[in-house]
Amino acid sequence: MKTTLVLLVMGLTWLSRAQKLPNISATPNHFRWSEREAHELDYEHTIRTSPDLSSVDKTQLTNAVLSRLKLDNAELLDDLTEVQLRNLVADTRIELVDLNGDGKPEIIAQANGLGPCGGTGNCIFWIFQRTATGLKVILDTEDRSQVTFEKILVRPWSTNGYKDIVLGSHSNASSRGLTWFQYEDGIYRIHACYYLTWEGNDLQPLKSPMIWREKCSQLLGSVR
């Protein structure tokens, strides 16, 4: 009887813990980064030029990006007229990727031009999801954050039904900061931060980079 009771309690405890865990599909226990696969979004594939977007899509996406820029960067855009601002937004780079496997690709967007981008090539990233009521923002790297990014790497594994994403910032010629995002409660949230360098302790270039986990910068805002 006691054995049965203990097993029952253990089972209920395990079930309680399991229910709190995210729905993870083949997520590795350690961090993985591929400089070869990571990339900037194509400067030739923008909201303005994309053959993959209808005129309605372009209008909706332009308005969505414009809204986010005005929300997060109002002080940087004060000197631009509405026409200039819309032209800047129209040059936002985009890439369509099905992140949740439903056959309807999400829109990954990387800003373009000074203001939304810094002098080192780091820019704001957004991810928009198409819904019946319009575009939903599921990632805005400028939201509560002062960090921008140069490259994106979409991982083959998923968390809660959406592929994990790693964004890389250009720190200097031999290093970059890496931020790992996972999907939770309707948006992408920061999961962990890493640092990568191609320079050894003797300042000599390495054959393969060293990567280690570090505490996320407070500039990134909230981290779960």
Secondary structure as UniProt FT lines:
FT   HELIX           2..20
FT   STRAND          24..25
FT   TURN            35..37
FT   TURN            43..44
FT   TURN            47..49
FT   TURN            51..52
FT   HELIX           55..72
FT   HELIX           74..76
FT   TURN            78..79
FT   HELIX           82..90
FT   STRAND          93..97
FT   STRAND          106..110
FT   TURN            115..116
FT   TURN            119..120
FT   STRAND          125..131
FT   TURN            132..133
FT   STRAND          134..140
FT   TURN            141..144
FT   STRAND          151..159
FT   TURN            160..161
FT   STRAND          162..172
FT   TURN            173..174
FT   STRAND          175..184
FT   TURN            185..186
FT   STRAND          187..199
FT   TURN            201..202
FT   STRAND          205..214
FT   HELIX           218..220
//
